[in-house]
Amino acid sequence: MTKDVIKTTKSKLKMKGWQIHSYGDVEELQYSDKLKMPQIRQADHCLVKVLATSVNPIDVAMLSGYGSKVLNAMRCQGNSIEFPLTLGREFCGVLVQKGMNVNDNSQLPLGQRVWGVVPVQMPQGAHAEYVAVPKHCLSPAPTNLNNEEAASVLYAGLTAWSGLYVTANLGGICGSLTGSGANCNNKRILVLGGSGSVGSLAIQMLKAQGAQVVSTCSENARELVQNLGADIVVDYQNPVEMETLRQYAPYDIVLDCSGQGPNGAEALNFKYQQYLTFSSPLLRNIDSSGMALGLLKNFGSLLETNVKSITQQKGLIKWGFFSPAPQGISHLKQLVERKKLLPLVEKTYKMEQMPEAFQRVKNGHLRGKIVVNVN
């Protein structure tokens, strides 16, 4: 083999991307055009050339070390080490290589445009030119979305889907196992934070199933949330409007997409069957207290908040989490293709602007997703 061929072969194994080598703030993000390209090491994995990705609040949190004890225990196996770490939980790209057990050429041929998610325990995320993920974490991308739109749906969408249909059991066993949703004609659901990434998709998912949706947001996002389909929109900064939430109680589900956490249920002066929050203290307790004591604190916290809620004649308080479930991906794809779910993209950044994208997410008050064009 000639030197030129050797050089060309080695160059193909390098890629551009962003990594962190320690936890901290946005300045910890480091760009390189000499990152090692991920390799398929398991028979059910796929290698994807990333065309677009996004920055989620979980990326900003993980940048500062959120969940480091639990997630590192999951991903640092064998000879693996904690750093460098590539963030990025979702993507749209092109399938370029498949493991030996990925033989579904009708749905996943090489060259297929796909969308997918990266499980949080994987050390190499989608903020790079290539990413390797298990087959169940991706599928053909909806043809009616462009790359940036397709890269903005799945992480928040699967978080909302898992919370509603798995944790809150909205669709019963059928809904959680098949992802087909449920008939929600007689359900009344309050979405706290309807203009955010998870809340905006949750509203559209619920309306597609016929639910009555009440939502809170800031005054300048009212029209946006109304356009998403919410039946009633309340300005959370207006005490008089917030008081009107009692008029529509009891709620089948209160879905906290605004980061209020379990303690936010105490402030609600009306009844509900379930209060579901995506801001649980689970990982933070373990980060601060270690695995054993952290798990004990989590059990105590969940028990305490539920005792208070039930004592006040309210409902159960539950914690919701992202789940890379293939049936959830399928459900979201069907909604997109039926034009029942429209992704919201606030702004698209270039690859070299990744720190700016992180800073925008960190600043909060988003009106849609922050997307990064990798291609």
C-alpha positions in Angstrom: 0.0 0.0 0.0 1.4 3.4 -1.0 1.9 6.3 1.4 -0.8 8.3 -0.4 -3.4 5.4 0.1 -2.4 5.0 3.7 -2.8 8.8 4.3 -6.2 8.8 2.6 -7.5 5.8 4.6 -6.4 7.4 7.9 -8.0 10.7 6.9 -11.4 9.0 6.4 -11.3 7.8 10.0 -11.2 11.4 11.2 -14.1 13.8 11.6 -15.0 17.3 12.8 -16.9 17.8 16.0 -17.2 19.3 19.5 -16.1 17.7 22.7 -15.6 18.5 26.3 -12.6 17.3 28.4 -13.9 18.5 31.7 -17.2 19.7 33.1 -18.0 23.4 33.3 -19.5 26.2 31.3 -19.8 26.8 27.5 -16.0 27.6 27.3 -15.3 23.9 27.9 -16.6 23.1 24.4 -13.7 22.4 22.1 -13.8 22.0 18.4 -11.5 19.7 16.4 -11.3 18.4 12.8 -9.3 15.4 13.9 -11.7 13.5 16.1 -11.8 9.8 15.8 -14.7 8.6 13.8 -17.0 6.2 15.8 -16.8 2.6 14.7 -19.6 0.0 14.7 -18.7 -2.4 17.6 -22.0 -4.1 18.0 -23.9 -6.0 15.3 -27.2 -4.0 15.8 -25.5 -0.6 15.5 -25.6 1.8 12.6 -23.2 4.6 11.5 -24.8 7.8 10.4 -23.3 10.9 8.7 -24.9 13.7 10.6 -26.5 16.5 8.6 -28.2 18.4 11.4 -28.4 18.1 15.2 -29.8 20.2 18.0 -28.9 21.5 21.5 -31.2 20.5 24.3 -31.4 21.6 27.9 -30.0 18.1 28.8 -26.9 18.9 26.8 -26.3 22.1 28.8 -26.9 20.3 32.0 -24.5 17.5 31.1 -21.9 20.1 30.2 -21.9 21.2 33.8 -21.7 17.6 35.1 -25.4 16.8 35.6 -25.9 13.1 36.1 -22.2 12.4 35.9 -22.2 9.6 38.6 -25.0 7.6 37.1 -24.3 8.2 33.5 -20.6 7.5 33.8 -21.2 4.3 35.6 -23.3 3.3 32.6 -21.0 4.4 29.8 -17.5 3.9 31.4 -17.3 0.2 31.0 -14.3 -2.0 30.2 -11.5 0.3 29.2 -13.7 3.3 28.5 -12.8 6.6 30.2 -15.0 9.5 31.1 -13.5 12.1 28.7 -13.5 13.3 26.0 -17.3 13.4 25.8 -19.3 14.4 22.7 -22.8 15.8 23.6 -25.9 15.9 21.3 -28.9 13.7 21.8 -30.7 13.8 18.4 -29.9 14.1 14.7 -30.9 13.8 11.1 -28.5 12.3 8.7 -27.6 9.6 6.2 -27.1 6.0 7.0 -23.6 5.0 5.8 -22.8 1.7 7.5 -24.7 -1.1 9.3 -23.9 -3.8 11.7 -24.2 -7.5 10.6 -27.6 -7.8 12.3 -29.1 -4.8 10.6 -30.4 -6.5 7.5 -33.7 -4.6 6.9 -32.8 -3.3 3.5 -36.4 -2.3 2.6 -36.6 0.2 5.5 -32.9 1.0 6.2 -30.8 0.8 3.0 -27.5 2.5 2.9 -27.9 6.0 1.8 -31.3 6.3 3.6 -32.0 9.7 5.2 -32.8 8.9 8.9 -33.6 10.7 12.1 -32.6 9.3 15.5 -31.6 9.8 19.1 -28.5 9.0 21.1 -29.1 7.3 24.5 -27.7 9.4 27.3 -25.4 6.7 28.5 -23.5 6.7 25.2 -20.2 8.8 25.3 -20.3 9.9 21.7 -23.2 12.1 20.8 -24.4 13.8 17.6 -22.4 17.1 17.9 -20.0 15.7 15.3 -20.0 14.7 11.6 -20.7 11.0 12.4 -22.6 9.1 15.2 -23.1 5.4 15.9 -26.4 4.3 17.5 -28.4 1.1 18.0 -30.8 0.4 15.2 -33.9 0.9 17.5 -32.8 4.5 18.0 -33.4 5.6 14.4 -35.8 5.2 11.5 -36.3 6.7 8.1 -36.9 10.5 8.5 -40.3 11.9 7.5 -40.1 13.1 3.9 -42.1 16.3 4.7 -39.5 17.7 7.1 -36.2 19.2 6.1 -33.0 18.2 7.9 -33.1 21.0 10.5 -36.8 20.3 11.3 -36.2 16.5 11.5 -33.3 17.1 13.9 -35.5 19.0 16.3 -38.3 16.5 17.1 -37.2 13.2 18.6 -35.6 14.0 22.0 -38.3 16.4 23.2 -41.0 14.3 21.5 -39.9 11.1 23.1 -39.7 12.8 26.4 -43.3 13.9 26.1 -44.4 10.6 24.7 -42.7 8.6 27.4 -44.2 10.8 30.1 -47.7 10.7 28.8 -48.0 7.2 27.5 -45.6 5.3 29.8 -45.3 7.1 33.1 -48.8 8.6 33.1 -50.2 5.5 31.3 -52.5 7.7 29.2 -53.0 5.1 26.5 -53.0 2.1 28.8 -50.8 -0.9 28.1 -51.6 -0.6 24.4 -50.4 3.0 24.2 -47.0 2.2 25.9 -46.4 -1.0 24.0 -47.5 0.1 20.5 -47.0 3.8 20.6 -50.4 4.3 19.0 -51.7 6.7 21.5 -55.2 6.7 22.9 -58.6 8.2 22.5 -58.4 11.2 24.8 -61.8 12.8 24.1 -62.8 12.9 27.8 -59.4 13.9 29.1 -58.5 17.3 30.4 -54.8 18.0 30.6 -52.9 21.0 31.9 -49.5 21.6 30.3 -47.2 23.9 32.3 -44.8 25.6 29.9 -46.5 25.1 26.6 -44.0 27.2 24.5 -40.9 25.1 25.3 -39.6 22.2 23.3 -41.3 19.4 25.3 -44.5 21.4 26.0 -45.1 22.5 22.4 -44.9 18.9 21.2 -46.9 17.5 24.1 -49.8 19.9 23.2 -49.8 18.8 19.6 -49.7 15.1 20.5 -52.6 15.5 22.9 -54.7 17.5 20.5 -54.1 14.8 17.9 -55.7 12.3 20.3 -58.7 14.6 21.1 -57.8 15.8 24.5 -58.8 19.2 26.0 -55.6 21.1 26.6 -55.1 24.0 29.0 -51.6 25.5 28.9 -49.5 28.1 30.7 -46.8 30.3 29.0 -45.6 33.9 29.1 -47.8 36.6 27.5 -45.5 37.0 24.5 -45.9 33.3 23.7 -49.6 33.2 24.0 -50.4 33.3 20.2 -47.8 30.7 19.5 -49.3 28.3 22.0 -52.8 29.0 20.8 -51.6 28.2 17.2 -50.3 24.8 18.5 -53.9 23.9 19.3 -54.3 24.6 23.1 -57.9 25.2 24.0 -57.1 27.6 26.8 -53.9 29.6 27.3 -53.0 31.3 30.6 -50.2 33.8 31.3 -48.3 32.2 34.2 -47.0 35.7 35.2 -50.6 37.0 35.7 -52.0 35.9 39.1 -55.6 36.6 38.0 -55.3 34.4 34.9 -53.5 31.7 36.9 -56.5 31.7 39.3 -58.7 30.7 36.4 -57.0 27.3 36.2 -59.1 26.3 39.1 -62.2 26.7 37.0 -61.2 23.9 34.7 -60.1 21.5 37.4 -59.9 18.6 38.2 -57.3 17.7 35.6 -56.6 14.1 34.5 -52.9 15.1 34.1 -50.8 18.1 35.0 -47.7 17.9 32.8 -44.9 20.0 34.2 -42.7 21.0 31.2 -41.6 24.3 32.9 -39.0 22.9 35.3 -41.1 23.4 38.5 -40.3 19.9 39.7 -42.2 17.9 42.3 -42.4 20.9 44.7 -44.4 22.8 42.0 -47.4 20.5 42.8 -47.7 22.0 46.3 -48.5 25.4 44.8 -51.5 24.1 42.8 -54.7 24.8 44.7 -56.9 22.5 42.7 -57.3 18.7 42.2 -55.6 16.5 39.7 -55.3 12.8 39.2 -51.6 12.8 38.2 -48.9 15.5 38.4 -46.0 14.5 36.1 -42.8 16.4 36.0 -39.7 16.0 33.9 -37.6 17.9 36.5 -37.0 15.2 39.0 -34.2 15.3 41.7 -33.1 11.8 40.8 -29.7 12.4 39.2 -28.9 15.6 41.2 -29.4 13.7 44.5 -27.0 11.0 43.3 -24.5 13.6 42.0 -24.4 15.3 45.4 -24.8 12.4 47.8 -23.5 9.3 46.0 -25.3 6.3 44.7 -26.6 4.7 47.9 -27.5 7.8 49.8 -28.8 9.5 46.7 -31.2 6.7 45.9 -32.4 6.8 49.5 -33.0 10.5 49.2 -34.9 10.0 46.0 -37.2 7.4 47.6 -37.8 9.7 50.5 -38.5 12.7 48.3 -41.0 10.9 46.1 -42.7 9.4 49.2 -42.9 12.8 51.0 -44.3 14.7 48.0 -47.0 12.1 47.4 -48.0 11.9 51.0 -48.5 15.7 51.0 -50.4 15.6 47.7 -52.7 12.8 48.8 -53.2 14.5 52.2 -54.4 17.6 50.4 -56.8 15.4 48.4 -54.8 15.8 45.2 -53.4 13.0 43.0 -50.2 11.1 42.5 -46.9 12.9 41.7 -44.7 11.1 39.2 -41.3 11.7 37.5 -41.1 11.5 33.7 -38.0 10.7 31.7 -36.8 10.5 28.1 -37.0 7.0 26.6 -35.5 6.0 23.2 -38.4 3.7 22.4 -38.9 2.6 18.8 -42.7 2.6 19.2 -42.4 6.2 20.3 -40.3 7.1 17.3 -42.9 5.4 15.1 -45.8 7.3 16.7 -44.1 10.7 16.3 -43.3 9.9 12.6 -47.0 9.1 12.0 -48.1 12.4 13.5 -45.6 14.4 11.5 -46.6 12.6 8.2 -50.3 13.3 9.0 -49.3 16.9 9.7 -50.6 16.7 13.2 -47.2 17.6 14.6 -45.2 20.6 13.4 -41.7 21.1 14.8 -40.8 24.6 16.0 -37.3 25.8 15.2 -36.3 29.1 16.8 -32.9 29.4 15.1 -30.4 27.3 13.2 -26.7 27.8 13.9 -23.6 26.7 11.8 -21.3 23.9 13.1 -18.6 26.4 14.1 -21.3 28.4 16.2 -22.0 25.5 18.6 -21.0 27.5 21.7 -23.5 30.2 20.7 -26.2 27.6 20.4 -25.4 26.3 23.9 -25.5 29.8 25.3 -28.9 30.4 23.7 -30.3 27.3 25.3 -28.7 28.2 28.6 -30.4 31.6 28.5 -33.8 29.9 28.5 -37.2 31.3 27.4 -36.9 29.4 24.0 -39.6 29.6 21.4 -38.8 26.3 19.7 -35.7 24.3 19.3 -32.1 25.4 18.7 -30.7 23.5 15.7 -27.1 23.1 14.4 -26.4 22.5 10.7 -23.5 20.0 10.6 -23.4 19.4 6.8 
